[in-house]
Amino acid sequence: MIGATFVGAGIAELVHSATTAIVGRIPLSTLWHVVPSYPTASEIWLRLLETLRSQRHAARAGGGAAGERG
């Protein structure tokens, strides 16, 4: 990685990781395995979506439609 450009709201959490990768010359193959020490916004949304999917699956399996709206 030789550079990074971010555009949009909420990009601040991306800048530090990119800067570290560029200055430290960390290859992308290594970055793939890096886990943030705190949940990032994208991870929080992933967890919410996983929870919603699990709840909907459980409601369908149980024959109920509780919480089903879309």
N, CA, C and O atoms as a Maestro MAE file, in Angstrom:
{
 s_m_m2io_version
 :::
 2.0.0
}

f_m_ct {
 s_m_title
 :::
 protein
 m_atom[280] {
  # First column is atom index #
  i_m_mmod_type
  r_m_x_coord
  r_m_y_coord
  r_m_z_coord
  i_m_residue_number
  s_m_chain_name
  s_m_pdb_residue_name
  s_m_pdb_atom_name
  i_m_atomic_number
  :::
  1 25 0.849 -1.153 0.000 1 A "MET " " N  " 7
  2 3 0.000 0.000 0.000 1 A "MET " " CA " 6
  3 2 0.906 1.230 0.000 1 A "MET " " C  " 6
  4 15 1.803 1.347 0.835 1 A "MET " " O  " 8
  5 25 0.672 2.132 -0.924 2 A "ILE " " N  " 7
  6 3 1.505 3.333 -0.998 2 A "ILE " " CA " 6
  7 2 0.724 4.606 -0.683 2 A "ILE " " C  " 6
  8 15 1.316 5.679 -0.568 2 A "ILE " " O  " 8
  9 25 -0.586 4.501 -0.544 3 A "GLY " " N  " 7
  10 3 -1.391 5.671 -0.239 3 A "GLY " " CA " 6
  11 2 -2.828 5.265 0.018 3 A "GLY " " C  " 6
  12 15 -3.226 4.132 -0.249 3 A "GLY " " O  " 8
  13 25 -3.602 6.205 0.541 4 A "ALA " " N  " 7
  14 3 -5.003 5.944 0.818 4 A "ALA " " CA " 6
  15 2 -5.793 7.249 0.727 4 A "ALA " " C  " 6
  16 15 -5.311 8.307 1.130 4 A "ALA " " O  " 8
  17 25 -6.992 7.159 0.203 5 A "THR " " N  " 7
  18 3 -7.885 8.306 0.123 5 A "THR " " CA " 6
  19 2 -9.246 7.878 0.653 5 A "THR " " C  " 6
  20 15 -9.775 6.838 0.260 5 A "THR " " O  " 8
  21 25 -9.802 8.676 1.535 6 A "PHE " " N  " 7
  22 3 -11.115 8.391 2.104 6 A "PHE " " CA " 6
  23 2 -12.004 9.609 1.897 6 A "PHE " " C  " 6
  24 15 -11.558 10.743 2.069 6 A "PHE " " O  " 8
  25 25 -13.253 9.377 1.531 7 A "VAL " " N  " 7
  26 3 -14.205 10.451 1.326 7 A "VAL " " CA " 6
  27 2 -15.504 10.067 2.019 7 A "VAL " " C  " 6
  28 15 -15.977 8.940 1.873 7 A "VAL " " O  " 8
  29 25 -16.078 10.992 2.768 8 A "GLY " " N  " 7
  30 3 -17.370 10.739 3.381 8 A "GLY " " CA " 6
  31 2 -17.348 10.949 4.878 8 A "GLY " " C  " 6
  32 15 -16.308 11.206 5.484 8 A "GLY " " O  " 8
  33 25 -18.528 10.830 5.452 9 A "ALA " " N  " 7
  34 3 -18.681 11.009 6.897 9 A "ALA " " CA " 6
  35 2 -18.154 9.787 7.641 9 A "ALA " " C  " 6
  36 15 -18.244 8.665 7.142 9 A "ALA " " O  " 8
  37 25 -17.613 10.002 8.818 10 A "GLY " " N  " 7
  38 3 -17.190 8.898 9.674 10 A "GLY " " CA " 6
  39 2 -15.939 8.178 9.233 10 A "GLY " " C  " 6
  40 15 -15.788 6.989 9.512 10 A "GLY " " O  " 8
  41 25 -15.043 8.856 8.556 11 A "ILE " " N  " 7
  42 3 -13.835 8.182 8.064 11 A "ILE " " CA " 6
  43 2 -12.664 8.249 9.025 11 A "ILE " " C  " 6
  44 15 -11.628 7.627 8.787 11 A "ILE " " O  " 8
  45 25 -12.817 8.996 10.108 12 A "ALA " " N  " 7
  46 3 -11.701 9.214 11.026 12 A "ALA " " CA " 6
  47 2 -11.085 7.906 11.514 12 A "ALA " " C  " 6
  48 15 -9.864 7.814 11.649 12 A "ALA " " O  " 8
  49 25 -11.908 6.897 11.781 13 A "GLU " " N  " 7
  50 3 -11.359 5.638 12.293 13 A "GLU " " CA " 6
  51 2 -10.554 4.873 11.250 13 A "GLU " " C  " 6
  52 15 -9.792 3.972 11.600 13 A "GLU " " O  " 8
  53 25 -10.708 5.215 9.985 14 A "LEU " " N  " 7
  54 3 -9.965 4.541 8.924 14 A "LEU " " CA " 6
  55 2 -8.578 5.134 8.719 14 A "LEU " " C  " 6
  56 15 -7.660 4.441 8.280 14 A "LEU " " O  " 8
  57 25 -8.424 6.421 9.039 15 A "VAL " " N  " 7
  58 3 -7.176 7.123 8.758 15 A "VAL " " CA " 6
  59 2 -6.000 6.561 9.556 15 A "VAL " " C  " 6
  60 15 -4.921 6.366 8.995 15 A "VAL " " O  " 8
  61 25 -6.181 6.301 10.830 16 A "HIS " " N  " 7
  62 3 -5.071 5.810 11.664 16 A "HIS " " CA " 6
  63 2 -4.543 4.474 11.151 16 A "HIS " " C  " 6
  64 15 -3.331 4.289 11.039 16 A "HIS " " O  " 8
  65 25 -5.434 3.551 10.843 17 A "SER " " N  " 7
  66 3 -5.000 2.240 10.343 17 A "SER " " CA " 6
  67 2 -4.255 2.368 9.021 17 A "SER " " C  " 6
  68 15 -3.229 1.719 8.816 17 A "SER " " O  " 8
  69 25 -4.766 3.194 8.137 18 A "ALA " " N  " 7
  70 3 -4.105 3.382 6.850 18 A "ALA " " CA " 6
  71 2 -2.728 4.018 7.026 18 A "ALA " " C  " 6
  72 15 -1.764 3.612 6.378 18 A "ALA " " O  " 8
  73 25 -2.641 5.010 7.901 19 A "THR " " N  " 7
  74 3 -1.366 5.667 8.154 19 A "THR " " CA " 6
  75 2 -0.351 4.676 8.721 19 A "THR " " C  " 6
  76 15 0.806 4.662 8.302 19 A "THR " " O  " 8
  77 25 -0.778 3.858 9.661 20 A "THR " " N  " 7
  78 3 0.105 2.850 10.252 20 A "THR " " CA " 6
  79 2 0.588 1.869 9.187 20 A "THR " " C  " 6
  80 15 1.770 1.528 9.140 20 A "THR " " O  " 8
  81 25 -0.319 1.424 8.344 21 A "ALA " " N  " 7
  82 3 0.044 0.471 7.303 21 A "ALA " " CA " 6
  83 2 1.042 1.065 6.314 21 A "ALA " " C  " 6
  84 15 1.989 0.399 5.895 21 A "ALA " " O  " 8
  85 25 0.821 2.318 5.947 22 A "ILE " " N  " 7
  86 3 1.694 2.956 4.960 22 A "ILE " " CA " 6
  87 2 3.067 3.236 5.554 22 A "ILE " " C  " 6
  88 15 4.085 2.879 4.961 22 A "ILE " " O  " 8
  89 25 3.103 3.874 6.721 23 A "VAL " " N  " 7
  90 3 4.385 4.230 7.344 23 A "VAL " " CA " 6
  91 2 5.164 2.979 7.742 23 A "VAL " " C  " 6
  92 15 6.387 2.938 7.611 23 A "VAL " " O  " 8
  93 25 4.449 1.952 8.232 24 A "GLY " " N  " 7
  94 3 5.117 0.714 8.636 24 A "GLY " " CA " 6
  95 2 5.385 -0.233 7.491 24 A "GLY " " C  " 6
  96 15 5.992 -1.287 7.684 24 A "GLY " " O  " 8
  97 25 4.934 0.130 6.285 25 A "ARG " " N  " 7
  98 3 5.108 -0.712 5.091 25 A "ARG " " CA " 6
  99 2 4.579 -2.132 5.310 25 A "ARG " " C  " 6
  100 15 5.214 -3.120 4.941 25 A "ARG " " O  " 8
  101 25 3.406 -2.195 5.917 26 A "ILE " " N  " 7
  102 3 2.768 -3.477 6.220 26 A "ILE " " CA " 6
  103 2 2.047 -3.968 4.960 26 A "ILE " " C  " 6
  104 15 1.197 -3.256 4.425 26 A "ILE " " O  " 8
  105 25 2.370 -5.163 4.482 27 A "PRO " " N  " 7
  106 3 1.721 -5.671 3.264 27 A "PRO " " CA " 6
  107 2 0.250 -6.008 3.504 27 A "PRO " " C  " 6
  108 15 -0.150 -6.342 4.620 27 A "PRO " " O  " 8
  109 25 -0.539 -5.916 2.448 28 A "LEU " " N  " 7
  110 3 -1.968 -6.209 2.555 28 A "LEU " " CA " 6
  111 2 -2.222 -7.627 3.051 28 A "LEU " " C  " 6
  112 15 -3.201 -7.871 3.756 28 A "LEU " " O  " 8
  113 25 -1.355 -8.554 2.690 29 A "SER " " N  " 7
  114 3 -1.536 -9.938 3.148 29 A "SER " " CA " 6
  115 2 -1.460 -10.029 4.672 29 A "SER " " C  " 6
  116 15 -2.084 -10.906 5.269 29 A "SER " " O  " 8
  117 25 -0.707 -9.138 5.301 30 A "THR " " N  " 7
  118 3 -0.623 -9.101 6.763 30 A "THR " " CA " 6
  119 2 -1.795 -8.326 7.348 30 A "THR " " C  " 6
  120 15 -2.354 -8.725 8.370 30 A "THR " " O  " 8
  121 25 -2.173 -7.219 6.709 31 A "LEU " " N  " 7
  122 3 -3.287 -6.414 7.203 31 A "LEU " " CA " 6
  123 2 -4.591 -7.203 7.253 31 A "LEU " " C  " 6
  124 15 -5.457 -6.926 8.082 31 A "LEU " " O  " 8
  125 25 -4.726 -8.170 6.379 32 A "TRP " " N  " 7
  126 3 -5.931 -9.002 6.334 32 A "TRP " " CA " 6
  127 2 -6.208 -9.637 7.699 32 A "TRP " " C  " 6
  128 15 -7.367 -9.868 8.044 32 A "TRP " " O  " 8
  129 25 -5.176 -9.918 8.468 33 A "HIS " " N  " 7
  130 3 -5.296 -10.616 9.744 33 A "HIS " " CA " 6
  131 2 -5.303 -9.687 10.959 33 A "HIS " " C  " 6
  132 15 -5.361 -10.154 12.096 33 A "HIS " " O  " 8
  133 25 -5.245 -8.386 10.723 34 A "VAL " " N  " 7
  134 3 -5.239 -7.430 11.822 34 A "VAL " " CA " 6
  135 2 -6.659 -7.234 12.337 34 A "VAL " " C  " 6
  136 15 -7.583 -6.992 11.562 34 A "VAL " " O  " 8
  137 25 -6.821 -7.340 13.643 35 A "VAL " " N  " 7
  138 3 -8.125 -7.163 14.273 35 A "VAL " " CA " 6
  139 2 -8.083 -5.888 15.110 35 A "VAL " " C  " 6
  140 15 -7.212 -5.749 15.968 35 A "VAL " " O  " 8
  141 25 -9.012 -4.949 14.877 36 A "PRO " " N  " 7
  142 3 -9.011 -3.723 15.681 36 A "PRO " " CA " 6
  143 2 -9.201 -4.033 17.163 36 A "PRO " " C  " 6
  144 15 -9.869 -5.001 17.525 36 A "PRO " " O  " 8
  145 25 -8.601 -3.197 18.019 37 A "SER " " N  " 7
  146 3 -8.701 -3.424 19.461 37 A "SER " " CA " 6
  147 2 -10.017 -2.935 20.037 37 A "SER " " C  " 6
  148 15 -10.284 -3.134 21.222 37 A "SER " " O  " 8
  149 25 -10.821 -2.315 19.241 38 A "TYR " " N  " 7
  150 3 -12.133 -1.831 19.662 38 A "TYR " " CA " 6
  151 2 -13.071 -2.010 18.472 38 A "TYR " " C  " 6
  152 15 -12.615 -2.050 17.329 38 A "TYR " " O  " 8
  153 25 -14.366 -2.118 18.723 39 A "PRO " " N  " 7
  154 3 -15.288 -2.289 17.589 39 A "PRO " " CA " 6
  155 2 -15.356 -1.029 16.736 39 A "PRO " " C  " 6
  156 15 -15.552 0.071 17.253 39 A "PRO " " O  " 8
  157 25 -15.194 -1.194 15.451 40 A "THR " " N  " 7
  158 3 -15.358 -0.072 14.543 40 A "THR " " CA " 6
  159 2 -16.821 0.028 14.145 40 A "THR " " C  " 6
  160 15 -17.602 -0.891 14.391 40 A "THR " " O  " 8
  161 25 -17.185 1.130 13.538 41 A "ALA " " N  " 7
  162 3 -18.576 1.328 13.122 41 A "ALA " " CA " 6
  163 2 -19.045 0.188 12.223 41 A "ALA " " C  " 6
  164 15 -20.162 -0.307 12.376 41 A "ALA " " O  " 8
  165 25 -18.198 -0.228 11.290 42 A "SER " " N  " 7
  166 3 -18.598 -1.299 10.379 42 A "SER " " CA " 6
  167 2 -18.817 -2.618 11.110 42 A "SER " " C  " 6
  168 15 -19.708 -3.385 10.745 42 A "SER " " O  " 8
  169 25 -18.022 -2.889 12.132 43 A "GLU " " N  " 7
  170 3 -18.212 -4.123 12.903 43 A "GLU " " CA " 6
  171 2 -19.507 -4.083 13.711 43 A "GLU " " C  " 6
  172 15 -20.186 -5.100 13.853 43 A "GLU " " O  " 8
  173 25 -19.841 -2.931 14.228 44 A "ILE " " N  " 7
  174 3 -21.079 -2.800 14.987 44 A "ILE " " CA " 6
  175 2 -22.280 -3.089 14.091 44 A "ILE " " C  " 6
  176 15 -23.194 -3.809 14.492 44 A "ILE " " O  " 8
  177 25 -22.281 -2.532 12.880 45 A "TRP " " N  " 7
  178 3 -23.384 -2.799 11.961 45 A "TRP " " CA " 6
  179 2 -23.446 -4.278 11.590 45 A "TRP " " C  " 6
  180 15 -24.534 -4.844 11.485 45 A "TRP " " O  " 8
  181 25 -22.301 -4.899 11.392 46 A "LEU " " N  " 7
  182 3 -22.277 -6.323 11.073 46 A "LEU " " CA " 6
  183 2 -22.924 -7.136 12.189 46 A "LEU " " C  " 6
  184 15 -23.724 -8.034 11.927 46 A "LEU " " O  " 8
  185 25 -22.576 -6.817 13.432 47 A "ARG " " N  " 7
  186 3 -23.150 -7.537 14.574 47 A "ARG " " CA " 6
  187 2 -24.658 -7.330 14.656 47 A "ARG " " C  " 6
  188 15 -25.397 -8.271 14.944 47 A "ARG " " O  " 8
  189 25 -25.116 -6.120 14.408 48 A "LEU " " N  " 7
  190 3 -26.551 -5.851 14.424 48 A "LEU " " CA " 6
  191 2 -27.274 -6.651 13.339 48 A "LEU " " C  " 6
  192 15 -28.337 -7.221 13.584 48 A "LEU " " O  " 8
  193 25 -26.691 -6.689 12.143 49 A "LEU " " N  " 7
  194 3 -27.301 -7.449 11.055 49 A "LEU " " CA " 6
  195 2 -27.308 -8.947 11.341 49 A "LEU " " C  " 6
  196 15 -28.280 -9.632 11.023 49 A "LEU " " O  " 8
  197 25 -26.236 -9.459 11.935 50 A "GLU " " N  " 7
  198 3 -26.195 -10.876 12.300 50 A "GLU " " CA " 6
  199 2 -27.265 -11.201 13.332 50 A "GLU " " C  " 6
  200 15 -27.909 -12.246 13.248 50 A "GLU " " O  " 8
  201 25 -27.460 -10.317 14.300 51 A "THR " " N  " 7
  202 3 -28.471 -10.520 15.334 51 A "THR " " CA " 6
  203 2 -29.868 -10.511 14.718 51 A "THR " " C  " 6
  204 15 -30.693 -11.371 15.027 51 A "THR " " O  " 8
  205 25 -30.129 -9.544 13.850 52 A "LEU " " N  " 7
  206 3 -31.424 -9.462 13.187 52 A "LEU " " CA " 6
  207 2 -31.698 -10.721 12.374 52 A "LEU " " C  " 6
  208 15 -32.805 -11.258 12.414 52 A "LEU " " O  " 8
  209 25 -30.698 -11.194 11.638 53 A "ARG " " N  " 7
  210 3 -30.868 -12.408 10.829 53 A "ARG " " CA " 6
  211 2 -31.177 -13.610 11.715 53 A "ARG " " C  " 6
  212 15 -32.041 -14.422 11.383 53 A "ARG " " O  " 8
  213 25 -30.476 -13.725 12.840 54 A "SER " " N  " 7
  214 3 -30.709 -14.839 13.760 54 A "SER " " CA " 6
  215 2 -32.115 -14.790 14.350 54 A "SER " " C  " 6
  216 15 -32.780 -15.820 14.469 54 A "SER " " O  " 8
  217 25 -32.564 -13.595 14.716 55 A "GLN " " N  " 7
  218 3 -33.907 -13.453 15.286 55 A "GLN " " CA " 6
  219 2 -34.982 -13.797 14.273 55 A "GLN " " C  " 6
  220 15 -35.972 -14.449 14.606 55 A "GLN " " O  " 8
  221 25 -34.791 -13.363 13.043 56 A "ARG " " N  " 7
  222 3 -35.774 -13.670 11.995 56 A "ARG " " CA " 6
  223 2 -35.799 -15.160 11.693 56 A "ARG " " C  " 6
  224 15 -36.863 -15.743 11.483 56 A "ARG " " O  " 8
  225 25 -34.622 -15.773 11.671 57 A "HIS " " N  " 7
  226 3 -34.549 -17.215 11.423 57 A "HIS " " CA " 6
  227 2 -35.255 -17.978 12.539 57 A "HIS " " C  " 6
  228 15 -35.986 -18.932 12.271 57 A "HIS " " O  " 8
  229 25 -35.043 -17.566 13.783 58 A "ALA " " N  " 7
  230 3 -35.676 -18.223 14.924 58 A "ALA " " CA " 6
  231 2 -37.187 -18.045 14.877 58 A "ALA " " C  " 6
  232 15 -37.926 -18.976 15.198 58 A "ALA " " O  " 8
  233 25 -37.656 -16.867 14.483 59 A "ALA " " N  " 7
  234 3 -39.095 -16.615 14.399 59 A "ALA " " CA " 6
  235 2 -39.727 -17.488 13.316 59 A "ALA " " C  " 6
  236 15 -40.822 -18.019 13.504 59 A "ALA " " O  " 8
  237 25 -39.049 -17.634 12.201 60 A "ARG " " N  " 7
  238 3 -39.581 -18.483 11.115 60 A "ARG " " CA " 6
  239 2 -39.586 -19.954 11.526 60 A "ARG " " C  " 6
  240 15 -40.538 -20.678 11.236 60 A "ARG " " O  " 8
  241 25 -38.537 -20.390 12.190 61 A "ALA " " N  " 7
  242 3 -38.430 -21.783 12.622 61 A "ALA " " CA " 6
  243 2 -39.496 -22.101 13.672 61 A "ALA " " C  " 6
  244 15 -40.009 -23.218 13.731 61 A "ALA " " O  " 8
  245 25 -39.815 -21.122 14.481 62 A "GLY " " N  " 7
  246 3 -40.824 -21.315 15.530 62 A "GLY " " CA " 6
  247 2 -42.242 -21.121 15.036 62 A "GLY " " C  " 6
  248 15 -43.196 -21.337 15.783 62 A "GLY " " O  " 8
  249 25 -42.391 -20.713 13.773 63 A "GLY " " N  " 7
  250 3 -43.718 -20.515 13.207 63 A "GLY " " CA " 6
  251 2 -44.316 -19.155 13.520 63 A "GLY " " C  " 6
  252 15 -45.418 -18.844 13.069 63 A "GLY " " O  " 8
  253 25 -43.605 -18.345 14.285 64 A "GLY " " N  " 7
  254 3 -44.117 -17.028 14.637 64 A "GLY " " CA " 6
  255 2 -43.563 -15.969 13.718 64 A "GLY " " C  " 6
  256 15 -42.598 -16.189 12.987 64 A "GLY " " O  " 8
  257 25 -44.195 -14.819 13.772 65 A "ALA " " N  " 7
  258 3 -43.739 -13.715 12.952 65 A "ALA " " CA " 6
  259 2 -43.340 -12.530 13.812 65 A "ALA " " C  " 6
  260 15 -43.348 -11.395 13.336 65 A "ALA " " O  " 8
  261 25 -42.993 -12.767 15.060 66 A "ALA " " N  " 7
  262 3 -42.627 -11.686 15.955 66 A "ALA " " CA " 6
  263 2 -41.390 -10.981 15.443 66 A "ALA " " C  " 6
  264 15 -40.386 -11.613 15.115 66 A "ALA " " O  " 8
  265 25 -41.475 -9.675 15.381 67 A "GLY " " N  " 7
  266 3 -40.338 -8.885 14.953 67 A "GLY " " CA " 6
  267 2 -40.133 -8.852 13.448 67 A "GLY " " C  " 6
  268 15 -39.165 -8.259 12.973 67 A "GLY " " O  " 8
  269 25 -41.014 -9.467 12.701 68 A "GLU " " N  " 7
  270 3 -40.882 -9.499 11.240 68 A "GLU " " CA " 6
  271 2 -41.528 -8.257 10.642 68 A "GLU " " C  " 6
  272 15 -42.736 -8.053 10.761 68 A "GLU " " O  " 8
  273 25 -40.715 -7.436 10.002 69 A "ARG " " N  " 7
  274 3 -41.236 -6.252 9.316 69 A "ARG " " CA " 6
  275 2 -40.362 -5.942 8.119 69 A "ARG " " C  " 6
  276 15 -40.015 -4.776 7.937 69 A "ARG " " O  " 8
  277 25 -40.005 -6.845 7.339 70 A "GLY " " N  " 7
  278 3 -39.232 -6.474 6.163 70 A "GLY " " CA " 6
  279 2 -38.167 -7.360 5.911 70 A "GLY " " C  " 6
  280 15 -37.424 -7.174 4.948 70 A "GLY " " O  " 8
  :::
 }
 m_bond[279] {
  # First column is bond index #
  i_m_from
  i_m_to
  i_m_order
  :::
  1 1 2 1
  2 2 3 1
  3 3 4 2
  4 3 5 1
  5 5 6 1
  6 6 7 1
  7 7 8 2
  8 7 9 1
  9 9 10 1
  10 10 11 1
  11 11 12 2
  12 11 13 1
  13 13 14 1
  14 14 15 1
  15 15 16 2
  16 15 17 1
  17 17 18 1
  18 18 19 1
  19 19 20 2
  20 19 21 1
  21 21 22 1
  22 22 23 1
  23 23 24 2
  24 23 25 1
  25 25 26 1
  26 26 27 1
  27 27 28 2
  28 27 29 1
  29 29 30 1
  30 30 31 1
  31 31 32 2
  32 31 33 1
  33 33 34 1
  34 34 35 1
  35 35 36 2
  36 35 37 1
  37 37 38 1
  38 38 39 1
  39 39 40 2
  40 39 41 1
  41 41 42 1
  42 42 43 1
  43 43 44 2
  44 43 45 1
  45 45 46 1
  46 46 47 1
  47 47 48 2
  48 47 49 1
  49 49 50 1
  50 50 51 1
  51 51 52 2
  52 51 53 1
  53 53 54 1
  54 54 55 1
  55 55 56 2
  56 55 57 1
  57 57 58 1
  58 58 59 1
  59 59 60 2
  60 59 61 1
  61 61 62 1
  62 62 63 1
  63 63 64 2
  64 63 65 1
  65 65 66 1
  66 66 67 1
  67 67 68 2
  68 67 69 1
  69 69 70 1
  70 70 71 1
  71 71 72 2
  72 71 73 1
  73 73 74 1
  74 74 75 1
  75 75 76 2
  76 75 77 1
  77 77 78 1
  78 78 79 1
  79 79 80 2
  80 79 81 1
  81 81 82 1
  82 82 83 1
  83 83 84 2
  84 83 85 1
  85 85 86 1
  86 86 87 1
  87 87 88 2
  88 87 89 1
  89 89 90 1
  90 90 91 1
  91 91 92 2
  92 91 93 1
  93 93 94 1
  94 94 95 1
  95 95 96 2
  96 95 97 1
  97 97 98 1
  98 98 99 1
  99 99 100 2
  100 99 101 1
  101 101 102 1
  102 102 103 1
  103 103 104 2
  104 103 105 1
  105 105 106 1
  106 106 107 1
  107 107 108 2
  108 107 109 1
  109 109 110 1
  110 110 111 1
  111 111 112 2
  112 111 113 1
  113 113 114 1
  114 114 115 1
  115 115 116 2
  116 115 117 1
  117 117 118 1
  118 118 119 1
  119 119 120 2
  120 119 121 1
  121 121 122 1
  122 122 123 1
  123 123 124 2
  124 123 125 1
  125 125 126 1
  126 126 127 1
  127 127 128 2
  128 127 129 1
  129 129 130 1
  130 130 131 1
  131 131 132 2
  132 131 133 1
  133 133 134 1
  134 134 135 1
  135 135 136 2
  136 135 137 1
  137 137 138 1
  138 138 139 1
  139 139 140 2
  140 139 141 1
  141 141 142 1
  142 142 143 1
  143 143 144 2
  144 143 145 1
  145 145 146 1
  146 146 147 1
  147 147 148 2
  148 147 149 1
  149 149 150 1
  150 150 151 1
  151 151 152 2
  152 151 153 1
  153 153 154 1
  154 154 155 1
  155 155 156 2
  156 155 157 1
  157 157 158 1
  158 158 159 1
  159 159 160 2
  160 159 161 1
  161 161 162 1
  162 162 163 1
  163 163 164 2
  164 163 165 1
  165 165 166 1
  166 166 167 1
  167 167 168 2
  168 167 169 1
  169 169 170 1
  170 170 171 1
  171 171 172 2
  172 171 173 1
  173 173 174 1
  174 174 175 1
  175 175 176 2
  176 175 177 1
  177 177 178 1
  178 178 179 1
  179 179 180 2
  180 179 181 1
  181 181 182 1
  182 182 183 1
  183 183 184 2
  184 183 185 1
  185 185 186 1
  186 186 187 1
  187 187 188 2
  188 187 189 1
  189 189 190 1
  190 190 191 1
  191 191 192 2
  192 191 193 1
  193 193 194 1
  194 194 195 1
  195 195 196 2
  196 195 197 1
  197 197 198 1
  198 198 199 1
  199 199 200 2
  200 199 201 1
  201 201 202 1
  202 202 203 1
  203 203 204 2
  204 203 205 1
  205 205 206 1
  206 206 207 1
  207 207 208 2
  208 207 209 1
  209 209 210 1
  210 210 211 1
  211 211 212 2
  212 211 213 1
  213 213 214 1
  214 214 215 1
  215 215 216 2
  216 215 217 1
  217 217 218 1
  218 218 219 1
  219 219 220 2
  220 219 221 1
  221 221 222 1
  222 222 223 1
  223 223 224 2
  224 223 225 1
  225 225 226 1
  226 226 227 1
  227 227 228 2
  228 227 229 1
  229 229 230 1
  230 230 231 1
  231 231 232 2
  232 231 233 1
  233 233 234 1
  234 234 235 1
  235 235 236 2
  236 235 237 1
  237 237 238 1
  238 238 239 1
  239 239 240 2
  240 239 241 1
  241 241 242 1
  242 242 243 1
  243 243 244 2
  244 243 245 1
  245 245 246 1
  246 246 247 1
  247 247 248 2
  248 247 249 1
  249 249 250 1
  250 250 251 1
  251 251 252 2
  252 251 253 1
  253 253 254 1
  254 254 255 1
  255 255 256 2
  256 255 257 1
  257 257 258 1
  258 258 259 1
  259 259 260 2
  260 259 261 1
  261 261 262 1
  262 262 263 1
  263 263 264 2
  264 263 265 1
  265 265 266 1
  266 266 267 1
  267 267 268 2
  268 267 269 1
  269 269 270 1
  270 270 271 1
  271 271 272 2
  272 271 273 1
  273 273 274 1
  274 274 275 1
  275 275 276 2
  276 275 277 1
  277 277 278 1
  278 278 279 1
  279 279 280 2
  :::
 }
}
